[in-house]
């Protein structure tokens, strides 16, 4: 069975191993693109957007690690 195109916020939270409220904040702040659907305005995150978000976080982390190297312990 193919993976669903759209994920519930709880599915995204499970995928990222964070809380549902953290994902809701990411969506509401625009950090993670999502859509509201249905009469009750339920949030959905497209799987491709989640994968793009993850890749962007990897790139940001790699840049941070490069710019903030561990101090050489032998210099102490």
PyMOL Python script that loads the backbone (N, CA, C, O; Angstrom):
from pymol import cmd

cmd.read_pdbstr("""\
ATOM      1  N   UNK A   1       0.846  -1.184   0.000  1.00  0.00           N
ATOM      2  CA  UNK A   1       0.000   0.000   0.000  1.00  0.00           C
ATOM      3  C   UNK A   1       0.889   1.245   0.000  1.00  0.00           C
ATOM      4  O   UNK A   1       1.797   1.344   0.826  1.00  0.00           O
ATOM      5  N   UNK A   2       0.652   2.187  -0.899  1.00  0.00           N
ATOM      6  CA  UNK A   2       1.497   3.392  -0.952  1.00  0.00           C
ATOM      7  C   UNK A   2       1.298   4.273   0.277  1.00  0.00           C
ATOM      8  O   UNK A   2       0.245   4.260   0.915  1.00  0.00           O
ATOM      9  N   UNK A   3       2.334   5.031   0.585  1.00  0.00           N
ATOM     10  CA  UNK A   3       2.249   5.969   1.710  1.00  0.00           C
ATOM     11  C   UNK A   3       1.286   7.092   1.354  1.00  0.00           C
ATOM     12  O   UNK A   3       1.209   7.496   0.194  1.00  0.00           O
ATOM     13  N   UNK A   4       0.553   7.598   2.335  1.00  0.00           N
ATOM     14  CA  UNK A   4      -0.378   8.702   2.044  1.00  0.00           C
ATOM     15  C   UNK A   4       0.375   9.967   1.655  1.00  0.00           C
ATOM     16  O   UNK A   4       1.473  10.227   2.146  1.00  0.00           O
ATOM     17  N   UNK A   5      -0.227  10.746   0.772  1.00  0.00           N
ATOM     18  CA  UNK A   5       0.389  12.009   0.346  1.00  0.00           C
ATOM     19  C   UNK A   5       0.391  13.033   1.471  1.00  0.00           C
ATOM     20  O   UNK A   5       1.361  13.771   1.639  1.00  0.00           O
ATOM     21  N   UNK A   6      -0.701  13.080   2.250  1.00  0.00           N
ATOM     22  CA  UNK A   6      -0.841  14.066   3.313  1.00  0.00           C
ATOM     23  C   UNK A   6      -0.827  13.386   4.671  1.00  0.00           C
ATOM     24  O   UNK A   6      -1.369  12.293   4.837  1.00  0.00           O
ATOM     25  N   UNK A   7      -0.206  14.037   5.634  1.00  0.00           N
ATOM     26  CA  UNK A   7      -0.058  13.498   6.980  1.00  0.00           C
ATOM     27  C   UNK A   7      -0.796  14.359   7.988  1.00  0.00           C
ATOM     28  O   UNK A   7      -0.869  15.579   7.841  1.00  0.00           O
ATOM     29  N   UNK A   8      -1.341  13.721   9.007  1.00  0.00           N
ATOM     30  CA  UNK A   8      -1.889  14.431  10.153  1.00  0.00           C
ATOM     31  C   UNK A   8      -0.734  15.049  10.937  1.00  0.00           C
ATOM     32  O   UNK A   8       0.399  14.580  10.839  1.00  0.00           O
ATOM     33  N   UNK A   9      -1.008  16.085  11.706  1.00  0.00           N
ATOM     34  CA  UNK A   9       0.051  16.670  12.528  1.00  0.00           C
ATOM     35  C   UNK A   9       0.595  15.646  13.518  1.00  0.00           C
ATOM     36  O   UNK A   9       1.784  15.670  13.839  1.00  0.00           O
ATOM     37  N   UNK A  10      -0.252  14.757  14.001  1.00  0.00           N
ATOM     38  CA  UNK A  10       0.219  13.717  14.922  1.00  0.00           C
ATOM     39  C   UNK A  10       1.168  12.747  14.223  1.00  0.00           C
ATOM     40  O   UNK A  10       2.099  12.236  14.845  1.00  0.00           O
ATOM     41  N   UNK A  11       0.938  12.487  12.923  1.00  0.00           N
ATOM     42  CA  UNK A  11       1.851  11.635  12.156  1.00  0.00           C
ATOM     43  C   UNK A  11       3.206  12.318  11.993  1.00  0.00           C
ATOM     44  O   UNK A  11       4.254  11.683  12.118  1.00  0.00           O
ATOM     45  N   UNK A  12       3.169  13.610  11.715  1.00  0.00           N
ATOM     46  CA  UNK A  12       4.410  14.387  11.578  1.00  0.00           C
ATOM     47  C   UNK A  12       5.162  14.381  12.904  1.00  0.00           C
ATOM     48  O   UNK A  12       6.380  14.204  12.924  1.00  0.00           O
ATOM     49  N   UNK A  13       4.454  14.571  14.003  1.00  0.00           N
ATOM     50  CA  UNK A  13       5.081  14.563  15.321  1.00  0.00           C
ATOM     51  C   UNK A  13       5.762  13.226  15.584  1.00  0.00           C
ATOM     52  O   UNK A  13       6.885  13.181  16.085  1.00  0.00           O
ATOM     53  N   UNK A  14       5.083  12.148  15.245  1.00  0.00           N
ATOM     54  CA  UNK A  14       5.667  10.814  15.444  1.00  0.00           C
ATOM     55  C   UNK A  14       6.909  10.631  14.567  1.00  0.00           C
ATOM     56  O   UNK A  14       7.911  10.066  15.005  1.00  0.00           O
ATOM     57  N   UNK A  15       6.830  11.107  13.348  1.00  0.00           N
ATOM     58  CA  UNK A  15       7.953  10.985  12.409  1.00  0.00           C
ATOM     59  C   UNK A  15       9.181  11.745  12.912  1.00  0.00           C
ATOM     60  O   UNK A  15      10.307  11.261  12.795  1.00  0.00           O
ATOM     61  N   UNK A  16       8.961  12.930  13.468  1.00  0.00           N
ATOM     62  CA  UNK A  16      10.063  13.764  13.955  1.00  0.00           C
ATOM     63  C   UNK A  16      10.406  13.500  15.426  1.00  0.00           C
ATOM     64  O   UNK A  16      11.381  14.037  15.951  1.00  0.00           O
ATOM     65  N   UNK A  17       9.599  12.673  16.077  1.00  0.00           N
ATOM     66  CA  UNK A  17       9.793  12.359  17.499  1.00  0.00           C
ATOM     67  C   UNK A  17       9.736  13.622  18.367  1.00  0.00           C
ATOM     68  O   UNK A  17      10.585  13.848  19.229  1.00  0.00           O
ATOM     69  N   UNK A  18       8.708  14.433  18.110  1.00  0.00           N
ATOM     70  CA  UNK A  18       8.441  15.645  18.882  1.00  0.00           C
ATOM     71  C   UNK A  18       6.969  15.633  19.280  1.00  0.00           C
ATOM     72  O   UNK A  18       6.225  14.743  18.869  1.00  0.00           O
ATOM     73  N   UNK A  19       6.546  16.610  20.073  1.00  0.00           N
ATOM     74  CA  UNK A  19       5.153  16.663  20.509  1.00  0.00           C
ATOM     75  C   UNK A  19       4.241  17.213  19.409  1.00  0.00           C
ATOM     76  O   UNK A  19       4.683  17.912  18.497  1.00  0.00           O
ATOM     77  N   UNK A  20       2.961  16.874  19.528  1.00  0.00           N
ATOM     78  CA  UNK A  20       1.965  17.409  18.599  1.00  0.00           C
ATOM     79  C   UNK A  20       1.942  18.928  18.651  1.00  0.00           C
ATOM     80  O   UNK A  20       1.824  19.588  17.618  1.00  0.00           O
ATOM     81  N   UNK A  21       2.055  19.490  19.866  1.00  0.00           N
ATOM     82  CA  UNK A  21       2.003  20.947  19.999  1.00  0.00           C
ATOM     83  C   UNK A  21       3.214  21.609  19.336  1.00  0.00           C
ATOM     84  O   UNK A  21       3.106  22.720  18.817  1.00  0.00           O
ATOM     85  N   UNK A  22       4.341  20.944  19.349  1.00  0.00           N
ATOM     86  CA  UNK A  22       5.523  21.494  18.686  1.00  0.00           C
ATOM     87  C   UNK A  22       5.304  21.553  17.174  1.00  0.00           C
ATOM     88  O   UNK A  22       5.672  22.535  16.529  1.00  0.00           O
ATOM     89  N   UNK A  23       4.708  20.509  16.613  1.00  0.00           N
ATOM     90  CA  UNK A  23       4.418  20.501  15.171  1.00  0.00           C
ATOM     91  C   UNK A  23       3.382  21.571  14.851  1.00  0.00           C
ATOM     92  O   UNK A  23       3.506  22.262  13.839  1.00  0.00           O
ATOM     93  N   UNK A  24       2.367  21.721  15.692  1.00  0.00           N
ATOM     94  CA  UNK A  24       1.360  22.755  15.470  1.00  0.00           C
ATOM     95  C   UNK A  24       2.018  24.133  15.429  1.00  0.00           C
ATOM     96  O   UNK A  24       1.686  24.953  14.573  1.00  0.00           O
ATOM     97  N   UNK A  25       2.939  24.389  16.341  1.00  0.00           N
ATOM     98  CA  UNK A  25       3.650  25.670  16.348  1.00  0.00           C
ATOM     99  C   UNK A  25       4.474  25.839  15.066  1.00  0.00           C
ATOM    100  O   UNK A  25       4.502  26.930  14.496  1.00  0.00           O
ATOM    101  N   UNK A  26       5.134  24.790  14.613  1.00  0.00           N
ATOM    102  CA  UNK A  26       5.931  24.852  13.391  1.00  0.00           C
ATOM    103  C   UNK A  26       5.052  25.208  12.190  1.00  0.00           C
ATOM    104  O   UNK A  26       5.449  25.987  11.323  1.00  0.00           O
ATOM    105  N   UNK A  27       3.853  24.623  12.157  1.00  0.00           N
ATOM    106  CA  UNK A  27       2.916  24.887  11.060  1.00  0.00           C
ATOM    107  C   UNK A  27       2.366  26.308  11.157  1.00  0.00           C
ATOM    108  O   UNK A  27       2.352  27.040  10.167  1.00  0.00           O
ATOM    109  N   UNK A  28       1.916  26.697  12.345  1.00  0.00           N
ATOM    110  CA  UNK A  28       1.323  28.028  12.522  1.00  0.00           C
ATOM    111  C   UNK A  28       2.335  29.148  12.298  1.00  0.00           C
ATOM    112  O   UNK A  28       1.960  30.234  11.857  1.00  0.00           O
ATOM    113  N   UNK A  29       3.602  28.903  12.593  1.00  0.00           N
ATOM    114  CA  UNK A  29       4.631  29.929  12.394  1.00  0.00           C
ATOM    115  C   UNK A  29       5.103  29.998  10.946  1.00  0.00           C
ATOM    116  O   UNK A  29       5.804  30.936  10.564  1.00  0.00           O
ATOM    117  N   UNK A  30       4.722  29.007  10.138  1.00  0.00           N
ATOM    118  CA  UNK A  30       5.154  28.973   8.744  1.00  0.00           C
ATOM    119  C   UNK A  30       6.468  28.238   8.540  1.00  0.00           C
ATOM    120  O   UNK A  30       6.951  28.127   7.413  1.00  0.00           O
ATOM    121  N   UNK A  31       7.045  27.740   9.616  1.00  0.00           N
ATOM    122  CA  UNK A  31       8.310  27.001   9.511  1.00  0.00           C
ATOM    123  C   UNK A  31       8.136  25.726   8.686  1.00  0.00           C
ATOM    124  O   UNK A  31       9.014  25.360   7.905  1.00  0.00           O
ATOM    125  N   UNK A  32       7.010  25.060   8.864  1.00  0.00           N
ATOM    126  CA  UNK A  32       6.698  23.832   8.131  1.00  0.00           C
ATOM    127  C   UNK A  32       5.439  24.083   7.309  1.00  0.00           C
ATOM    128  O   UNK A  32       4.369  24.288   7.883  1.00  0.00           O
ATOM    129  N   UNK A  33       5.539  24.071   5.976  1.00  0.00           N
ATOM    130  CA  UNK A  33       4.365  24.327   5.141  1.00  0.00           C
ATOM    131  C   UNK A  33       3.276  23.267   5.354  1.00  0.00           C
ATOM    132  O   UNK A  33       3.564  22.074   5.451  1.00  0.00           O
ATOM    133  N   UNK A  34       2.031  23.724   5.423  1.00  0.00           N
ATOM    134  CA  UNK A  34       0.890  22.836   5.601  1.00  0.00           C
ATOM    135  C   UNK A  34      -0.340  23.492   4.992  1.00  0.00           C
ATOM    136  O   UNK A  34      -0.323  24.666   4.623  1.00  0.00           O
ATOM    137  N   UNK A  35      -1.399  22.714   4.896  1.00  0.00           N
ATOM    138  CA  UNK A  35      -2.671  23.234   4.394  1.00  0.00           C
ATOM    139  C   UNK A  35      -3.771  22.923   5.411  1.00  0.00           C
ATOM    140  O   UNK A  35      -3.672  21.990   6.208  1.00  0.00           O
ATOM    141  N   UNK A  36      -4.818  23.740   5.350  1.00  0.00           N
ATOM    142  CA  UNK A  36      -6.015  23.487   6.158  1.00  0.00           C
ATOM    143  C   UNK A  36      -7.075  22.973   5.201  1.00  0.00           C
ATOM    144  O   UNK A  36      -7.302  23.551   4.139  1.00  0.00           O
ATOM    145  N   UNK A  37      -7.724  21.878   5.588  1.00  0.00           N
ATOM    146  CA  UNK A  37      -8.754  21.308   4.717  1.00  0.00           C
ATOM    147  C   UNK A  37     -10.018  21.026   5.524  1.00  0.00           C
ATOM    148  O   UNK A  37      -9.985  20.943   6.751  1.00  0.00           O
ATOM    149  N   UNK A  38     -11.108  20.884   4.823  1.00  0.00           N
ATOM    150  CA  UNK A  38     -12.364  20.504   5.447  1.00  0.00           C
ATOM    151  C   UNK A  38     -13.027  21.642   6.190  1.00  0.00           C
ATOM    152  O   UNK A  38     -12.425  22.692   6.417  1.00  0.00           O
ATOM    153  N   UNK A  39     -14.279  21.419   6.568  1.00  0.00           N
ATOM    154  CA  UNK A  39     -15.068  22.425   7.259  1.00  0.00           C
ATOM    155  C   UNK A  39     -14.521  22.785   8.626  1.00  0.00           C
ATOM    156  O   UNK A  39     -14.741  23.895   9.112  1.00  0.00           O
ATOM    157  N   UNK A  40     -13.817  21.865   9.247  1.00  0.00           N
ATOM    158  CA  UNK A  40     -13.260  22.123  10.574  1.00  0.00           C
ATOM    159  C   UNK A  40     -11.829  22.643  10.503  1.00  0.00           C
ATOM    160  O   UNK A  40     -11.200  22.878  11.535  1.00  0.00           O
ATOM    161  N   UNK A  41     -11.315  22.823   9.293  1.00  0.00           N
ATOM    162  CA  UNK A  41      -9.982  23.383   9.119  1.00  0.00           C
ATOM    163  C   UNK A  41      -8.876  22.530   9.710  1.00  0.00           C
ATOM    164  O   UNK A  41      -8.027  23.028  10.449  1.00  0.00           O
ATOM    165  N   UNK A  42      -8.885  21.253   9.389  1.00  0.00           N
ATOM    166  CA  UNK A  42      -7.860  20.360   9.904  1.00  0.00           C
ATOM    167  C   UNK A  42      -6.570  20.526   9.105  1.00  0.00           C
ATOM    168  O   UNK A  42      -6.585  20.633   7.879  1.00  0.00           O
ATOM    169  N   UNK A  43      -5.461  20.545   9.828  1.00  0.00           N
ATOM    170  CA  UNK A  43      -4.158  20.730   9.200  1.00  0.00           C
ATOM    171  C   UNK A  43      -3.642  19.422   8.611  1.00  0.00           C
ATOM    172  O   UNK A  43      -3.824  18.348   9.185  1.00  0.00           O
ATOM    173  N   UNK A  44      -2.987  19.539   7.439  1.00  0.00           N
ATOM    174  CA  UNK A  44      -2.329  18.404   6.811  1.00  0.00           C
ATOM    175  C   UNK A  44      -0.984  18.880   6.267  1.00  0.00           C
ATOM    176  O   UNK A  44      -0.861  19.997   5.764  1.00  0.00           O
ATOM    177  N   UNK A  45       0.008  18.021   6.376  1.00  0.00           N
ATOM    178  CA  UNK A  45       1.342  18.308   5.853  1.00  0.00           C
ATOM    179  C   UNK A  45       1.614  17.321   4.731  1.00  0.00           C
ATOM    180  O   UNK A  45       1.496  16.109   4.912  1.00  0.00           O
ATOM    181  N   UNK A  46       1.975  17.846   3.581  1.00  0.00           N
ATOM    182  CA  UNK A  46       2.298  16.970   2.456  1.00  0.00           C
ATOM    183  C   UNK A  46       3.633  16.283   2.738  1.00  0.00           C
ATOM    184  O   UNK A  46       4.594  16.920   3.168  1.00  0.00           O
ATOM    185  N   UNK A  47       3.676  14.979   2.489  1.00  0.00           N
ATOM    186  CA  UNK A  47       4.874  14.202   2.780  1.00  0.00           C
ATOM    187  C   UNK A  47       6.120  14.818   2.122  1.00  0.00           C
ATOM    188  O   UNK A  47       7.183  14.858   2.741  1.00  0.00           O
ATOM    189  N   UNK A  48       5.997  15.293   0.882  1.00  0.00           N
ATOM    190  CA  UNK A  48       7.152  15.882   0.192  1.00  0.00           C
ATOM    191  C   UNK A  48       7.630  17.142   0.914  1.00  0.00           C
ATOM    192  O   UNK A  48       8.830  17.418   0.939  1.00  0.00           O
ATOM    193  N   UNK A  49       6.701  17.916   1.507  1.00  0.00           N
ATOM    194  CA  UNK A  49       7.091  19.110   2.260  1.00  0.00           C
ATOM    195  C   UNK A  49       7.817  18.725   3.546  1.00  0.00           C
ATOM    196  O   UNK A  49       8.758  19.404   3.956  1.00  0.00           O
ATOM    197  N   UNK A  50       7.384  17.638   4.180  1.00  0.00           N
ATOM    198  CA  UNK A  50       8.059  17.168   5.381  1.00  0.00           C
ATOM    199  C   UNK A  50       9.478  16.726   5.040  1.00  0.00           C
ATOM    200  O   UNK A  50      10.418  17.057   5.763  1.00  0.00           O
ATOM    201  N   UNK A  51       9.641  15.989   3.956  1.00  0.00           N
ATOM    202  CA  UNK A  51      10.979  15.539   3.545  1.00  0.00           C
ATOM    203  C   UNK A  51      11.875  16.728   3.204  1.00  0.00           C
ATOM    204  O   UNK A  51      13.059  16.733   3.541  1.00  0.00           O
ATOM    205  N   UNK A  52      11.312  17.732   2.536  1.00  0.00           N
ATOM    206  CA  UNK A  52      12.067  18.948   2.215  1.00  0.00           C
ATOM    207  C   UNK A  52      12.492  19.652   3.504  1.00  0.00           C
ATOM    208  O   UNK A  52      13.633  20.099   3.628  1.00  0.00           O
ATOM    209  N   UNK A  53      11.567  19.746   4.459  1.00  0.00           N
ATOM    210  CA  UNK A  53      11.858  20.372   5.751  1.00  0.00           C
ATOM    211  C   UNK A  53      13.008  19.639   6.447  1.00  0.00           C
ATOM    212  O   UNK A  53      13.920  20.278   6.973  1.00  0.00           O
ATOM    213  N   UNK A  54      12.973  18.320   6.454  1.00  0.00           N
ATOM    214  CA  UNK A  54      14.029  17.524   7.091  1.00  0.00           C
ATOM    215  C   UNK A  54      15.370  17.787   6.417  1.00  0.00           C
ATOM    216  O   UNK A  54      16.375  17.982   7.100  1.00  0.00           O
ATOM    217  N   UNK A  55      15.399  17.795   5.096  1.00  0.00           N
ATOM    218  CA  UNK A  55      16.653  18.052   4.382  1.00  0.00           C
ATOM    219  C   UNK A  55      17.194  19.446   4.685  1.00  0.00           C
ATOM    220  O   UNK A  55      18.404  19.625   4.816  1.00  0.00           O
ATOM    221  N   UNK A  56      16.310  20.429   4.797  1.00  0.00           N
ATOM    222  CA  UNK A  56      16.735  21.788   5.150  1.00  0.00           C
ATOM    223  C   UNK A  56      17.338  21.827   6.553  1.00  0.00           C
ATOM    224  O   UNK A  56      18.322  22.529   6.786  1.00  0.00           O
ATOM    225  N   UNK A  57      16.754  21.081   7.481  1.00  0.00           N
ATOM    226  CA  UNK A  57      17.305  21.036   8.853  1.00  0.00           C
ATOM    227  C   UNK A  57      18.681  20.366   8.850  1.00  0.00           C
ATOM    228  O   UNK A  57      19.569  20.787   9.591  1.00  0.00           O
ATOM    229  N   UNK A  58      18.868  19.327   8.026  1.00  0.00           N
ATOM    230  CA  UNK A  58      20.192  18.707   7.905  1.00  0.00           C
ATOM    231  C   UNK A  58      21.213  19.732   7.402  1.00  0.00           C
ATOM    232  O   UNK A  58      22.319  19.816   7.935  1.00  0.00           O
ATOM    233  N   UNK A  59      20.847  20.506   6.387  1.00  0.00           N
ATOM    234  CA  UNK A  59      21.759  21.510   5.829  1.00  0.00           C
ATOM    235  C   UNK A  59      22.073  22.588   6.862  1.00  0.00           C
ATOM    236  O   UNK A  59      23.225  23.001   6.991  1.00  0.00           O
ATOM    237  N   UNK A  60      21.062  23.047   7.596  1.00  0.00           N
ATOM    238  CA  UNK A  60      21.285  24.057   8.640  1.00  0.00           C
ATOM    239  C   UNK A  60      22.197  23.514   9.735  1.00  0.00           C
ATOM    240  O   UNK A  60      23.086  24.214  10.218  1.00  0.00           O
ATOM    241  N   UNK A  61      21.971  22.269  10.117  1.00  0.00           N
ATOM    242  CA  UNK A  61      22.792  21.659  11.166  1.00  0.00           C
ATOM    243  C   UNK A  61      24.228  21.498  10.703  1.00  0.00           C
ATOM    244  O   UNK A  61      25.157  21.766  11.464  1.00  0.00           O
ATOM    245  N   UNK A  62      24.423  21.065   9.466  1.00  0.00           N
ATOM    246  CA  UNK A  62      25.773  20.902   8.932  1.00  0.00           C
ATOM    247  C   UNK A  62      26.504  22.243   8.917  1.00  0.00           C
ATOM    248  O   UNK A  62      27.686  22.305   9.257  1.00  0.00           O
ATOM    249  N   UNK A  63      25.816  23.313   8.528  1.00  0.00           N
ATOM    250  CA  UNK A  63      26.426  24.643   8.518  1.00  0.00           C
ATOM    251  C   UNK A  63      26.771  25.078   9.935  1.00  0.00           C
ATOM    252  O   UNK A  63      27.836  25.652  10.164  1.00  0.00           O
ATOM    253  N   UNK A  64      25.881  24.811  10.891  1.00  0.00           N
ATOM    254  CA  UNK A  64      26.139  25.179  12.279  1.00  0.00           C
ATOM    255  C   UNK A  64      27.346  24.418  12.821  1.00  0.00           C
ATOM    256  O   UNK A  64      28.199  25.003  13.487  1.00  0.00           O
ATOM    257  N   UNK A  65      27.421  23.133  12.543  1.00  0.00           N
ATOM    258  CA  UNK A  65      28.548  22.323  13.013  1.00  0.00           C
ATOM    259  C   UNK A  65      29.852  22.838  12.403  1.00  0.00           C
ATOM    260  O   UNK A  65      30.873  22.930  13.084  1.00  0.00           O
ATOM    261  N   UNK A  66      29.806  23.169  11.121  1.00  0.00           N
ATOM    262  CA  UNK A  66      30.997  23.690  10.443  1.00  0.00           C
ATOM    263  C   UNK A  66      31.446  25.018  11.072  1.00  0.00           C
ATOM    264  O   UNK A  66      32.640  25.258  11.246  1.00  0.00           O
ATOM    265  N   UNK A  67      30.483  25.865  11.406  1.00  0.00           N
ATOM    266  CA  UNK A  67      30.799  27.188  11.947  1.00  0.00           C
ATOM    267  C   UNK A  67      31.073  27.192  13.451  1.00  0.00           C
ATOM    268  O   UNK A  67      31.540  28.195  13.991  1.00  0.00           O
ATOM    269  N   UNK A  68      30.790  26.088  14.125  1.00  0.00           N
ATOM    270  CA  UNK A  68      30.978  25.972  15.570  1.00  0.00           C
ATOM    271  C   UNK A  68      31.710  24.684  15.902  1.00  0.00           C
ATOM    272  O   UNK A  68      31.131  23.780  16.504  1.00  0.00           O
ATOM    273  N   UNK A  69      32.980  24.590  15.515  1.00  0.00           N
ATOM    274  CA  UNK A  69      33.720  23.351  15.757  1.00  0.00           C
ATOM    275  C   UNK A  69      33.937  23.110  17.257  1.00  0.00           C
ATOM    276  O   UNK A  69      33.958  24.040  18.064  1.00  0.00           O
ATOM    277  N   UNK A  70      34.094  21.848  17.589  1.00  0.00           N
ATOM    278  CA  UNK A  70      34.424  21.511  18.962  1.00  0.00           C
ATOM    279  C   UNK A  70      35.796  22.054  19.284  1.00  0.00           C
ATOM    280  O   UNK A  70      36.689  22.024  18.437  1.00  0.00           O
ATOM    281  N   UNK A  71      35.982  22.553  20.500  1.00  0.00           N
ATOM    282  CA  UNK A  71      37.284  23.060  20.914  1.00  0.00           C
ATOM    283  C   UNK A  71      38.242  21.875  21.079  1.00  0.00           C
ATOM    284  O   UNK A  71      37.851  20.805  21.545  1.00  0.00           O
ATOM    285  N   UNK A  72      39.454  22.079  20.702  1.00  0.00           N
ATOM    286  CA  UNK A  72      40.475  21.042  20.849  1.00  0.00           C
ATOM    287  C   UNK A  72      40.771  20.853  22.325  1.00  0.00           C
ATOM    288  O   UNK A  72      41.262  21.774  22.977  1.00  0.00           O
ATOM    289  N   UNK A  73      40.484  19.686  22.858  1.00  0.00           N
ATOM    290  CA  UNK A  73      40.679  19.419  24.285  1.00  0.00           C
ATOM    291  C   UNK A  73      42.137  19.429  24.692  1.00  0.00           C
ATOM    292  O   UNK A  73      42.446  19.688  25.855  1.00  0.00           O
ATOM    293  N   UNK A  74      43.044  19.154  23.764  1.00  0.00           N
ATOM    294  CA  UNK A  74      44.468  19.126  24.100  1.00  0.00           C
ATOM    295  C   UNK A  74      45.019  20.532  24.329  1.00  0.00           C
ATOM    296  O   UNK A  74      46.062  20.688  24.965  1.00  0.00           O
ATOM    297  N   UNK A  75      44.340  21.547  23.826  1.00  0.00           N
ATOM    298  CA  UNK A  75      44.813  22.912  23.991  1.00  0.00           C
ATOM    299  C   UNK A  75      44.631  23.428  25.423  1.00  0.00           C
ATOM    300  O   UNK A  75      45.216  24.445  25.795  1.00  0.00           O
ATOM    301  N   UNK A  76      43.834  22.739  26.212  1.00  0.00           N
ATOM    302  CA  UNK A  76      43.549  23.185  27.577  1.00  0.00           C
ATOM    303  C   UNK A  76      44.693  22.971  28.510  1.00  0.00           C
ATOM    304  O   UNK A  76      44.596  23.299  29.692  1.00  0.00           O
TER     305      UNK A  76
END
""", "prot")
cmd.dss("prot")
cmd.show_as("cartoon", "prot")
cmd.util.cbc("prot")
cmd.orient("prot")
